[in-house]
Amino acid sequence: SAVISQKPSRDICQRGTSLTIQCQVDSQVTMMFWYRQQPGQSLTLIATANQGSEATYESGFVIDKFPISRPNLTFSTLTVSNMSPEDSSIYLCSAGTGDGDTQYFGPGTRLTVL
Amino acid sequence: AQKVTQAQTEISVVEKEDVTLDCVYETRDTTYYLFWYKQPPSGELVFLIRRNSFDEQNEISGRYSWNFQKSTSSFNFTITASQVVDSAVYFCALSEAQFSGGYNKLIFGAGTRLAVHP
């Protein structure tokens, strides 16, 4: 299994600012994924991050709001732009490691927007 | 369309009771994967099991067991002799396989919050 770390683990931000979340995997992976978990809710996929190409966004999520970078096979960032209180959520990244379709998750970034 | 239903929103049991968490899924594909994840209060998502659509054998891992039945599109999870440390939100998820390789997104159920009381 992969070990996935995220920074920051939590943050409190002001409305209108942006926050970049980092995700680091301890091995090379083909795809990385970013999920949002709103308070008391399930996980919803924001986008799939492929190395060397543009991220693929799910319905309801746009690049201007959630720009993603994937500079290499072990690292990705998600930026939450122009934040509002509705963006208060846990943001989790995940990655597949090669043993079938199992995705392992990072510890999450708990974001609160005031 | 893919869909995962976890009808039980919350379950409360007393320690040492057995508890079953239900999961029903919908997919049009014949090749797919099913998962269970545990999310303790700390928030991280812990992988528990993966099952592919061609393997209907039930699995047991310690106090955990899983019952996969394609005929009813269900993948239920049983905890035997529950413990306080089992208190968490449990998510069932579905992923359709890509024949070209790589990974597909996970479709999560709403989750079941399990509270185990001493």
Chai-1 contact restraints between the chains, C-beta under 6 A:
chainA,res_idxA,chainB,res_idxB,connection_type,confidence,min_distance_angstrom,max_distance_angstrom,comment,restraint_id
A,T30,B,G102,contact,1.0,0.0,6.0,A-B,restraint_1
A,M31,B,G102,contact,1.0,0.0,6.0,A-B,restraint_2
A,M31,B,Y103,contact,1.0,0.0,6.0,A-B,restraint_3
A,S42,B,F108,contact,1.0,0.0,6.0,A-B,restraint_4
A,S42,B,A110,contact,1.0,0.0,6.0,A-B,restraint_5
A,S42,B,G111,contact,1.0,0.0,6.0,A-B,restraint_6
A,L43,B,F108,contact,1.0,0.0,6.0,A-B,restraint_7
A,L45,B,K105,contact,1.0,0.0,6.0,A-B,restraint_8
A,I90,B,G43,contact,1.0,0.0,6.0,A-B,restraint_9
A,G96,B,Y103,contact,1.0,0.0,6.0,A-B,restraint_10
A,D101,B,Y33,contact,1.0,0.0,6.0,A-B,restraint_11
A,D101,B,S95,contact,1.0,0.0,6.0,A-B,restraint_12
A,D101,B,Y103,contact,1.0,0.0,6.0,A-B,restraint_13
A,T102,B,R50,contact,1.0,0.0,6.0,A-B,restraint_14
A,Y104,B,F47,contact,1.0,0.0,6.0,A-B,restraint_15
A,F105,B,L45,contact,1.0,0.0,6.0,A-B,restraint_16
A,P107,B,E44,contact,1.0,0.0,6.0,A-B,restraint_17
A,G108,B,G43,contact,1.0,0.0,6.0,A-B,restraint_18
